Amino acid sequence: MTRIMVLGAGMVGSAMVRDLATRHEVLSTDCSETALQPLAAVPNVTTQQLDCSDSTAVKAAAASVDAVVCAVPGYLGFATLRSLIEIGSKVADISFFPEDALELDALAKATGAVVVTDIGVAPGIDNLILGHHDAQMDVQRFECLVGGLPIARSFPFQYKAPFSPMDVVEEYLRPARIYEHGREVIKPALSEPSYLDFPGIGTLEAFNTDGLRSLIQTMPHIPDMIERTLRYPGHRELMLAFRESGFFSDDPIDVDGVKVTPRAFTSKILFDSWKLQPGEAELTVMRVTVEGIEGGQPRRHVYHLEDRGDAKSQTSSMARTTGYTCTGMLECLLDGSWATVGVTPPELVGKTEGLWPKIRAHLAERAVTLTVTSE
């Protein structure tokens, strides 16, 4: 049986461990023994407490497995991935770090590592969709609207974080790169709010975030590209007030003789306020639009995803949509349908014939369903 290591046993990491353990032997690792405890009793799973900031320990653990899933927090992601690449690992990565993953491509080519980064829901599914259609048509416009939300809205945040609050805050800080009329444009995160209606959900607010990531480098021939985050109305304005008031600053301040970073302090508070409670209902919603010329005619493809958490297994929708996309990619690494040496973003995987349909089928087997309308 193939042996897989999953770095990170948080909400998404643990969902991937359980999914992979139905087919493979899994080594589940995390710096927290508490996070690992629920996984210790899962068949085909062994657990190991591991500090991912320790490059030597990461390499030693990775050397004993056939492939690795990297699901560590964003601030650890780049260094952890570099450690894995240095020993030539096969890696599917969802750590969403701020650094440019393609900077590690030359190293991966030198060591023979096969790495796919940003292979979650968004970035991830939307990139696969764009790559799939870019291979078949002259794409003129790409838009991704995406958000993870609690079904019940509660004051004051009207939001619960389906992953690390620190990573969510990063989305609200990082300038948003978009493509307009064939050129890259930088806009503030949280800018240009608009209201959109989603059947069965209601009115949501969309705003700019830095979601295009690798598409800026790999798809510059597409004149218009944008990703926007979806939240319930009111959340964006509150986060903007936090940001502009300095609550997300990384500059230490003195509080009664103790140096405190406002962002770390705020994230600590938000962790409790934004934490999904056991059994709390939530959803992931995404709308991806690809427009252009196909077969000599104007063509528009619109994909819809609305996924709700699995109450029976207590797996959140964000864990399902992010995690199962990643495990689908991992299966492609293991069976050789993706064997390109180097660091590859998901849109280039999507350009390869048959891979997006294969991952989409993997998702559908787990009741993560995308519908598409084409006109």
C-alpha positions as CSV (number, residue, x, y, z in Angstrom):
1,M,0.0,0.0,0.0
2,T,1.2,3.5,-0.9
3,R,2.4,5.6,2.0
4,I,1.4,9.3,2.2
5,M,2.4,12.0,4.7
6,V,0.0,14.8,5.4
7,L,1.6,17.9,7.0
8,G,-1.0,19.6,9.2
9,A,-3.9,18.1,11.0
10,G,-6.2,21.1,11.1
11,M,-9.7,21.2,9.7
12,V,-8.7,20.6,6.1
13,G,-5.6,18.4,6.8
14,S,-7.6,16.0,9.0
15,A,-10.3,15.7,6.3
16,M,-7.6,14.7,3.8
17,V,-6.1,12.2,6.2
18,R,-9.5,10.5,6.5
19,D,-10.1,10.5,2.8
20,L,-6.6,9.2,1.9
21,A,-6.7,6.5,4.6
22,T,-9.4,4.7,2.7
23,R,-6.9,3.9,0.0
24,H,-3.4,4.4,1.4
25,E,-1.3,4.2,4.6
26,V,-1.1,7.8,6.0
27,L,1.4,9.4,8.3
28,S,-0.5,12.4,9.8
29,T,1.8,15.0,11.3
30,D,1.2,18.3,13.3
31,C,3.0,20.3,15.9
32,S,0.0,19.8,18.2
33,E,-0.5,16.4,19.8
34,T,-4.1,17.5,20.6
35,A,-4.8,18.0,16.9
36,L,-3.5,14.5,16.1
37,Q,-5.4,12.6,18.8
38,P,-8.7,12.2,16.9
39,L,-6.8,10.7,13.9
40,A,-4.8,8.2,15.9
41,A,-7.7,5.7,15.9
42,V,-8.4,6.0,12.1
43,P,-7.6,2.8,10.3
44,N,-4.4,3.0,8.2
45,V,-3.3,6.2,10.0
46,T,-0.2,6.7,12.2
47,T,0.5,10.0,13.8
48,Q,3.7,11.9,14.6
49,Q,4.2,15.2,16.3
50,L,6.3,17.3,14.0
51,D,7.5,20.9,14.0
52,C,7.5,22.0,10.4
53,S,9.9,24.8,11.1
54,D,12.5,22.1,11.6
55,S,13.7,21.4,8.1
56,T,15.8,18.4,9.1
57,A,12.8,16.7,10.8
58,V,10.5,17.4,7.8
59,K,13.0,15.9,5.4
60,A,13.5,12.8,7.6
61,A,9.7,12.2,7.8
62,A,9.2,12.8,4.1
63,A,12.0,10.4,3.1
64,S,9.9,7.5,4.5
65,V,6.8,8.2,2.3
66,D,5.8,8.1,-1.4
67,A,4.2,11.5,-1.6
68,V,3.3,14.5,0.7
69,V,0.3,16.7,1.2
70,C,1.4,20.1,2.6
71,A,-1.5,21.7,4.6
72,V,0.5,23.9,7.0
73,P,-0.4,27.6,7.8
74,G,0.6,30.1,5.1
75,Y,3.5,31.6,7.1
76,L,5.2,28.1,7.2
77,G,4.3,27.0,3.7
78,F,7.2,28.3,1.5
79,A,10.0,27.1,3.8
80,T,8.3,23.7,4.3
81,L,7.8,23.2,0.6
82,R,11.4,24.1,-0.1
83,S,12.5,21.4,2.4
84,L,10.4,18.8,0.6
85,I,11.7,19.9,-2.8
86,E,15.3,19.6,-1.6
87,I,14.8,15.8,-1.2
88,G,12.9,15.4,-4.5
89,S,9.4,14.8,-3.0
90,K,6.1,14.4,-4.8
91,V,3.9,17.2,-3.3
92,A,0.3,18.5,-3.5
93,D,0.3,21.8,-1.6
94,I,-2.5,23.9,-0.3
95,S,-0.6,26.1,2.2
96,F,-1.4,29.4,0.5
97,F,1.8,31.2,1.4
98,P,2.5,34.8,0.2
99,E,5.8,34.0,-1.5
100,D,6.0,33.1,-5.2
101,A,6.0,29.3,-5.4
102,L,7.5,29.4,-8.9
103,E,10.8,30.7,-7.4
104,L,11.3,27.1,-6.3
105,D,10.8,25.7,-9.8
106,A,14.5,25.5,-10.7
107,L,15.3,23.7,-7.5
108,A,12.5,21.2,-8.1
109,K,13.8,20.5,-11.6
110,A,17.3,20.0,-10.2
111,T,16.1,17.5,-7.5
112,G,13.4,15.8,-9.6
113,A,10.6,16.9,-7.3
114,V,7.0,16.9,-8.8
115,V,5.0,19.6,-7.1
116,V,1.6,21.1,-7.6
117,T,0.8,24.2,-5.6
118,D,-2.4,26.1,-4.7
119,I,-4.5,22.9,-5.4
120,G,-7.5,23.7,-3.2
121,V,-10.9,25.3,-4.0
122,A,-9.7,28.8,-4.9
123,P,-7.0,28.9,-5.8
124,G,-7.4,25.5,-7.2
125,I,-10.6,24.4,-8.8
126,D,-11.0,27.8,-10.6
127,N,-7.5,27.5,-12.0
128,L,-8.1,24.0,-13.2
129,I,-11.3,25.2,-15.0
130,L,-9.5,28.2,-16.6
131,G,-6.6,26.0,-17.8
132,H,-9.0,23.4,-19.2
133,H,-10.8,26.0,-21.3
134,D,-7.7,27.9,-22.2
135,A,-6.5,24.8,-24.0
136,Q,-9.7,24.8,-26.1
137,M,-10.6,28.5,-26.7
138,D,-9.3,32.0,-27.0
139,V,-10.2,33.2,-23.4
140,Q,-11.0,36.9,-23.2
141,R,-12.3,37.1,-19.6
142,F,-12.1,35.1,-16.4
143,E,-13.9,35.8,-13.1
144,C,-14.0,33.9,-9.9
145,L,-16.4,34.7,-7.1
146,V,-15.8,32.6,-4.0
147,G,-16.5,32.5,-0.3
148,G,-16.9,30.2,2.7
149,L,-19.7,31.2,5.0
150,P,-21.6,30.1,8.1
151,I,-25.3,29.5,7.2
152,A,-26.4,31.3,10.3
153,R,-25.3,35.0,10.4
154,S,-24.4,36.4,13.8
155,F,-23.4,39.8,15.0
156,P,-20.9,41.5,14.8
157,F,-18.7,39.7,12.3
158,Q,-21.4,37.7,10.3
159,Y,-18.6,35.3,9.5
160,K,-16.8,32.2,10.7
161,A,-13.4,31.2,9.5
162,P,-13.2,27.8,7.8
163,F,-9.4,27.9,8.1
164,S,-6.8,29.9,10.0
165,P,-8.0,33.4,11.0
166,M,-4.5,34.6,10.4
167,D,-4.7,33.5,6.8
168,V,-8.1,35.2,6.4
169,V,-6.6,38.4,7.7
170,E,-3.8,38.1,5.2
171,E,-6.5,38.1,2.4
172,Y,-7.7,41.4,3.8
173,L,-4.2,43.0,3.8
174,R,-2.5,41.7,0.6
175,P,-2.9,44.1,-2.4
176,A,-5.1,42.6,-5.0
177,R,-3.5,42.0,-8.4
178,I,-6.0,41.9,-11.3
179,Y,-5.8,42.0,-15.1
180,E,-7.7,44.8,-16.9
181,H,-7.5,45.4,-20.6
182,G,-4.4,43.3,-20.9
183,R,-2.4,44.9,-18.1
184,E,-1.8,44.1,-14.4
185,V,-3.5,46.5,-12.0
186,I,-2.9,46.7,-8.3
187,K,-5.9,47.5,-6.1
188,P,-6.4,47.5,-2.3
189,A,-7.8,44.4,-0.8
190,L,-11.5,44.9,0.2
191,S,-11.9,47.4,-2.6
192,E,-14.8,47.9,-5.1
193,P,-17.6,46.2,-3.2
194,S,-20.7,45.1,-5.1
195,Y,-23.8,43.1,-4.2
196,L,-24.7,39.8,-6.0
197,D,-27.7,37.5,-5.5
198,F,-27.2,33.7,-5.2
199,P,-30.3,31.5,-5.3
200,G,-30.9,29.7,-2.1
201,I,-28.3,31.8,-0.3
202,G,-29.4,35.4,-0.7
203,T,-27.5,38.6,-1.3
204,L,-23.7,38.5,-0.8
205,E,-21.1,41.2,-1.0
206,A,-18.1,40.8,-3.4
207,F,-14.8,42.6,-3.0
208,N,-11.3,42.4,-4.4
209,T,-8.7,40.1,-3.0
210,D,-5.4,38.8,-4.3
211,G,-6.7,35.5,-5.6
212,L,-5.2,35.3,-9.1
213,R,-1.7,34.5,-7.8
214,S,0.1,32.4,-10.4
215,L,-2.4,33.3,-13.2
216,I,-0.6,36.7,-13.4
217,Q,2.5,34.9,-14.7
218,T,1.0,31.9,-16.5
219,M,-2.0,33.5,-18.3
220,P,-1.0,37.1,-19.2
221,H,-2.5,36.6,-22.7
222,I,-6.0,36.8,-21.1
223,P,-7.1,40.5,-21.2
224,D,-9.4,40.5,-18.2
225,M,-9.0,38.4,-15.0
226,I,-10.2,38.9,-11.5
227,E,-11.0,37.0,-8.3
228,R,-13.4,38.5,-5.7
229,T,-14.2,37.2,-2.2
230,L,-17.8,36.7,-1.1
231,R,-19.1,37.6,2.4
232,Y,-22.4,38.6,3.9
233,P,-23.0,42.3,3.6
234,G,-21.5,44.2,6.5
235,H,-18.4,42.1,7.1
236,R,-16.2,43.9,4.6
237,E,-16.9,47.3,6.2
238,L,-16.0,46.1,9.6
239,M,-12.8,44.5,8.4
240,L,-11.9,47.7,6.6
241,A,-12.4,49.6,9.8
242,F,-10.1,47.1,11.7
243,R,-7.4,47.4,9.0
244,E,-7.5,51.2,8.8
245,S,-7.5,51.5,12.6
246,G,-4.3,49.5,12.9
247,F,-5.7,46.3,14.4
248,F,-4.0,44.3,11.6
249,S,-0.6,46.0,11.9
250,D,2.6,44.0,12.2
251,D,4.4,46.9,14.0
252,P,4.8,46.0,17.7
253,I,3.3,48.4,20.3
254,D,4.0,48.7,24.0
255,V,1.2,47.7,26.3
256,D,2.2,48.2,30.0
257,G,5.8,47.3,29.2
258,V,4.9,44.3,27.0
259,K,5.6,44.4,23.2
260,V,2.5,43.2,21.4
261,T,1.9,42.9,17.6
262,P,-1.7,44.2,16.9
263,R,-2.2,41.6,14.1
264,A,-1.3,38.7,16.3
265,F,-3.4,40.0,19.2
266,T,-6.4,40.6,16.8
267,S,-6.0,37.2,15.2
268,K,-6.0,35.6,18.7
269,I,-9.3,37.2,19.5
270,L,-10.8,36.4,16.1
271,F,-9.8,32.8,16.5
272,D,-12.4,32.3,19.2
273,S,-15.0,34.6,17.6
274,W,-14.6,33.0,14.1
275,K,-14.3,29.4,15.2
276,L,-16.9,27.1,13.8
277,Q,-18.6,25.2,16.6
278,P,-19.0,21.4,16.3
279,G,-21.9,20.7,14.0
280,E,-22.3,24.3,13.0
281,A,-23.7,24.5,9.5
282,E,-21.7,26.3,6.8
283,L,-21.3,26.4,3.1
284,T,-18.8,27.2,0.3
285,V,-20.1,29.1,-2.8
286,M,-18.2,29.7,-6.0
287,R,-19.1,31.0,-9.4
288,V,-16.5,30.8,-12.2
289,T,-17.0,32.5,-15.5
290,V,-14.8,31.9,-18.6
291,E,-15.6,33.9,-21.8
292,G,-14.0,34.0,-25.2
293,I,-14.0,32.7,-28.7
294,E,-14.5,29.0,-29.2
295,G,-14.9,27.4,-32.7
296,G,-15.1,30.9,-34.2
297,Q,-18.1,31.9,-32.0
298,P,-18.5,33.8,-28.8
299,R,-18.7,31.3,-25.9
300,R,-19.4,31.7,-22.2
301,H,-19.0,28.9,-19.6
302,V,-20.3,29.5,-16.0
303,Y,-19.5,27.0,-13.3
304,H,-21.5,26.9,-10.0
305,L,-20.4,25.3,-6.8
306,E,-22.5,25.3,-3.6
307,D,-21.3,22.8,-1.1
308,R,-22.6,22.3,2.5
309,G,-20.7,20.5,5.2
310,D,-21.3,16.8,5.8
311,A,-23.1,16.6,9.1
312,K,-22.7,12.9,9.4
313,S,-18.9,13.0,9.2
314,Q,-18.7,16.5,10.6
315,T,-16.6,17.6,7.6
316,S,-16.9,21.2,6.7
317,S,-17.6,22.3,3.2
318,M,-14.3,24.2,3.0
319,A,-12.5,21.1,4.1
320,R,-14.4,19.0,1.5
321,T,-13.9,21.4,-1.4
322,T,-10.3,22.3,-0.6
323,G,-9.2,18.9,0.7
324,Y,-10.8,16.6,-1.9
325,T,-9.4,18.7,-4.7
326,C,-6.0,18.2,-3.2
327,T,-6.4,14.5,-2.7
328,G,-7.7,14.2,-6.3
329,M,-4.5,15.8,-7.5
330,L,-2.4,13.6,-5.3
331,E,-4.0,10.5,-6.9
332,C,-2.8,12.0,-10.3
333,L,0.7,12.2,-8.9
334,L,0.6,8.7,-7.6
335,D,-0.8,7.0,-10.8
336,G,1.6,9.0,-13.1
337,S,-1.1,10.9,-14.9
338,W,0.8,14.0,-13.7
339,A,4.5,13.5,-13.6
340,T,5.9,16.8,-14.7
341,V,9.1,17.6,-12.8
342,G,9.1,21.1,-11.2
343,V,6.7,23.4,-9.5
344,T,3.4,23.6,-11.4
345,P,0.3,25.8,-10.6
346,P,-3.1,24.1,-11.2
347,E,-4.0,26.1,-14.3
348,L,-1.2,24.3,-16.2
349,V,-2.4,21.0,-14.8
350,G,-5.9,21.9,-16.2
351,K,-4.5,22.5,-19.7
352,T,-3.5,18.8,-19.8
353,E,-6.2,16.8,-21.5
354,G,-8.3,14.7,-19.2
355,L,-6.9,15.9,-15.9
356,W,-9.6,18.4,-14.9
357,P,-12.4,15.9,-15.8
358,K,-10.5,13.3,-13.7
359,I,-10.3,15.6,-10.6
360,R,-13.9,16.7,-11.1
361,A,-15.0,13.1,-11.1
362,H,-13.0,12.6,-7.9
363,L,-14.9,15.5,-6.3
364,A,-18.2,14.2,-7.6
365,E,-17.6,10.8,-6.0
366,R,-17.4,12.7,-2.7
367,A,-20.6,14.6,-3.4
368,V,-18.8,17.9,-4.3
369,T,-20.7,18.8,-7.5
370,L,-20.1,21.5,-9.9
371,T,-22.7,22.4,-12.5
372,V,-21.9,24.3,-15.7
373,T,-24.0,26.3,-18.2
374,S,-22.5,27.1,-21.6
375,E,-23.9,29.5,-24.1
